[in-house]
Amino acid sequence: MKILLITEQREGKWNKISFETLAAAQQIASQTSGSLSGVVIGQGIAGLADELAEFKLGEVLLVEDALLDKYTPDAYSIALKQVIEQAKPDLVLFPHTYQVRDFAPKLAASLGKGMIGDCVGYRYENNKLTFVRQMFQGRTAADVVFQGAAPWFVSFQSGAFRADLASRKEDGKVAIRPVSVELKLEQIRTKPLELFREAKQAVDLTQAPILVSIGRGIKAPENIPLAEKLAKALGAELSASRPICDEGWLPMERQIGSSGQTVSPKLYLALGISGAIQHVVGMKGSRCIAAINKDQNAPIFEIADYGVVADLFEIVPALTEEVEKTKSS
């Protein structure tokens, strides 16, 4: 099987979900005895291609053009269609990002193909790939397979795979091969403006290695500084379940869950969060989950690696004090 991984960068910086998808692509390539090529697309991105070449890949395809400097769905889909027609892959993988949601279906349709988006896993059985995606806000999962000839298009949800499991090349770097594409200004029907940012202090929680997340158990907005102090001590970002953001206690940009951000930090510390499925689907990919809740039957304990059945108003101040002591020693 020939696999093509489309990575994502913005303004010369990686979207780390690319490396989660790289880990998935490496696993699939290993199980299918296939080959894997990575694609870096944009302008002035030779340095990023050089970084990707440090990983275990067959080659890195560098796609550069002045009209790819700023993202547009037309330019990306036209350019990548040419790359795919040249590379002739069986499987094209993407990280499931807002940008990919924008152009990948258009790209697949331009080749007369369908796409399975937002997958959380896959299985390889009897020489056949089956992809798994969640349905009904994570209440159930569906097995989906492709019908018809390749290439097949798939995107993987943030947190579905661990970026740190992406294998690096043991010695040297893989070859970087520039790929020429033909783009014309009249083919691009939109004018790219500045990147949209919801607020001046908007935070991308998907990039945070540690998250301290609060739920209904915090009881009142006046108690949020308790969690903020712990987050500051840990060098973490503060996040929340939907009820907290719905009440306006924290901005919507800090919501985790099916209607918020999907995250996969090294540590996810859940304070007073019951663990409703809508929240769990947004954080279950965390490497380590620790929960504090006074209800021993809270669903969060079913997925937590560490659990403390206690009042968070007793545990959190003590935990903050111990963390601060450790940092100052």
N, C-alpha and C positions, 0 to 999 in steps of 0.2 A: 504493500500500500504506500502510495506517495502522498505525503501530508505537507500542507502549506500553512504556516502560522502567520497571520497578519497581526503585527504588534501595533500598539498605539502610543503616540507621543503627542504632547502639546507644547508648543513654544520651546522645543528642544529638551523637554523633560519627559521621562518615562511615566506612563500610567502603570503603576505596579501590578495591576491586574494582568498585564501582558505576561508577567512571569508566572502567575498562577496558571494561565492558559498554556504557557510553555511547559510547565510541569505535566499538565494533562497530555499535551502533544507528545512529550517524550515517552510517557507511559504507553500511549496508544501505539507509537512507532515501535517500541520494544516488544509489545505483545503481538503485533501483526507482522513483525520482522520487516517493517517498512522504513522508508527514508523520510527525513524531516528537513524542511527548509524554512527559514525565518525571513519575513519581509519587513523592512523598515521603509516607511514612505513619508515624504515631505520634501524639505529643501534645507540644505546646510546641516545635514544630519549624519555626516560621515562618522562623527564621534560616537553617536548612538549605535551605528552599525558595528563599530569596533568593539563596543561594550557587549553587544549581543553575540559577537563572534567568540567570546570567551566561554560560551555555553555549548553543550553537547548537541550539535546540529550538523547536518550534512553540509550546509552552506548558508550564507546570509545574502539575500537579494536586496540590493540598495536601489530604491526607486526615487529619483530626484528630478524635480522640474520646478521652474519658477512659479508655475500655476498651482503647485502643491504646497507652496509656502504657508498659505492660510487654508485651513480646511473648508472645503465645500463638498457636498454630496455628489455633485456632478463630476468634479475633477477626480475625486477618489474612486468613484465607481468606474469611470472611463479608464483611468490608469490601471486599476487592479484587474479589470476585465482583460486588458492586454497582457498583464503579468500572468494571469491564470491560463490564458490561451497559449502562452509560450511555455509555461512550466508543466501544464497538463496534469495537475494533481487529482487524486481521487477524493481527498478530503481537505476542505478549507476551514480552519479554525480561527475564531475571533474571541477576544474578551468581550463579555456582554456589558458594554458601556453605552452611555447616551449617544456617543458619536457612532458607534457600531449600529445601534438601533436605527439611526438616521440613514446610513448609506448601504448597509449590508443587504437588506431585503431588495433594494433597488439593484444592487450588483448581481445577486442571485437571479432575479427576474430577467435581467438583461441577457443572461445565459440560458434562460428557459428552465431554471431550476427553482426548487423550493428551499426553505431554510428551517432548521430546528433551532429556536432561540431560547436563551435563558436556561440552559441545561445545568443540572446539579451533579451529574455523574454519567457514567456509561458502563456497559458490560461488553466483553468480547467473548462470545460463546459460539462454538461450531462455525468458526471462521466468519462470524457475523457481528457487526457492531450494533448495539442497541443503546440509545441515548435516553436518559432519564430527566424529565422536567416536572416541576411541581404544578399542581392544579388547585384551583379553589383556595388561593392564598395559603398554600402549603399544607392543606388538610389531607391531600393525597398526592401520589406521584404517578405519572404515566410513563410507560415504556413506548418509545417512538423509534421506528426504523424507516429507512429511506427505500423508496421504490424507484426503479428506473436507473439509468446510467449515471455515472459520476460526471462532473464533480458534485460533491455533497457539501452543504454549508451548515456549520454548527457554531453557536456561541455558548461559552460557559459562564455561569453566574459568578460574581465576585464571592470569594469564600468557599467555592466548591473544591478548590485544590490549594495546596500550600505552596507559596512562591519559593520558600526556602528549600523545597524538595527538588527544584529544578537543578539538574546536574550540570556542572561545569566541565569543560574539556580538561582532561588531565594534563595535557602538555600543549603549549602553543595555542593558536587560535584557528578557527575554521576559515575557509576562504570567503571573501566578500566579493560578490559578483554584481557589478552595476547592470541594471536592466533599463534599456531605453524605452520610453513611452512617448506617444504622440498626442499632444494636447493642444487645442486651439481655444483662444479666449472666447470665441463666440459659442463654444459648447457649454460654457459655464453661465448658468442663468441666474445665479445669486451673487450678491456682493458681500463678502465676509466683513463683518464689523469686529469690534472688540469682543473678546471672550465674555460670555454672560456670567456675571457673578451676582448671586442673589442679594448679597449685602456686603458692605465693606469688611465686616468681620466674619463673613461666611467661612465655615470650616469644612474641609473634606475629611470626614471621619474614616474613610476607607484607607487613608494613609497613616493613621495613628497606630503606633505599636501597642499602646495601652489605653483602655477605655474604662472609665468609671461611669456606670449607667444607673440612673435612678428611676424608680417606679412609684406606684401609689403609696408605698410604704413610707415615703418621705413626708407624707401627710399635708404639708403646707409649704408654700414658696419660701417662707421665712427660714425653713430648715435646709434649703439648698446649699447655703454656704458651708454646711457640714460636709457635704460631698465634694464641694469645690476645693476645700482645704485638703482633703485626702487626694484628690486628683492632682493638685499642685505638688504635693509631697512626692507623689509617684511619677511626676512628669507625664501625666495622662491628660487626655481630653475628656470633657464631660459630655455625656449623652443621656438619652432618656427613652422611655417607652412612650407610646402614642398618647395616653391620657395626660401625661405631663405637658406635652406640647399642645394638645388640644385645649388645655386650660390656659395656655399662654404663659406658663411658668418658665419655659425655655423656648427659644425660637425653633421653628419647624426644621431648620437645617440640622438640628441635633437629634432628630428622631431616628431610632433604629427600628426596622421592621419591614413588613410587606409594603407599607405605604411610605416608608422612609428610606434610609440608607441600608445597604447590605455590607457588613463589615467582617473582617477576619483578623483581628489583632492578635498579638502574642498573648495578651492577658485581657480578659473581659470580666470586670468585677461588677456584678449585678446587686444593687442595693434596693431591697424592698420591691423587687420585680417578681410577679407571680409566675410568669413564663407562659403567657398565652401564645398560641401557635403563630399569631400574626407578628409577635415580637421575635419568637425563636427563629423563624425563617430568615431573619435579618442578621443573626449573630451566631448561629450554631456552628459556623465554620471557624470560630475562634480557636486558637491553638490550646488555650487553657481558659476554662470558665470557672469562676469562683462566685458563689452566691451567698448572700446573707438575707435570711427571711425568717420571721418568727413562726410562720406556718410550716410545720414539718411536711405537710402534704402538698406544698406548692409545686406545680409542674416543673419549675426551673431546676429543681433538684434531680430530675430525671436525666438532664443533660449536663449537669455541673460536674466538673472534675473534683471540686472541693465545695463543701457546703457547711454553712454555720447556721444552726437553728437558734436564733436569738434576736433580740431587739437591736436593730441597726443603730439606734440612738445610744446604745451602750458600747457596741462593738466598734463603730466607725471612729469615734474620738480616740479610743485606745489604740486602734490600728494606725491612725494618723500619727499619734505620739511615737509609736515604735518605729515607724518609717522615718520620721524626722530624726530620731535618736541615731538610727543606723547611718543616715546620710551625714550627720555631724561628727560621727566617731571616726 
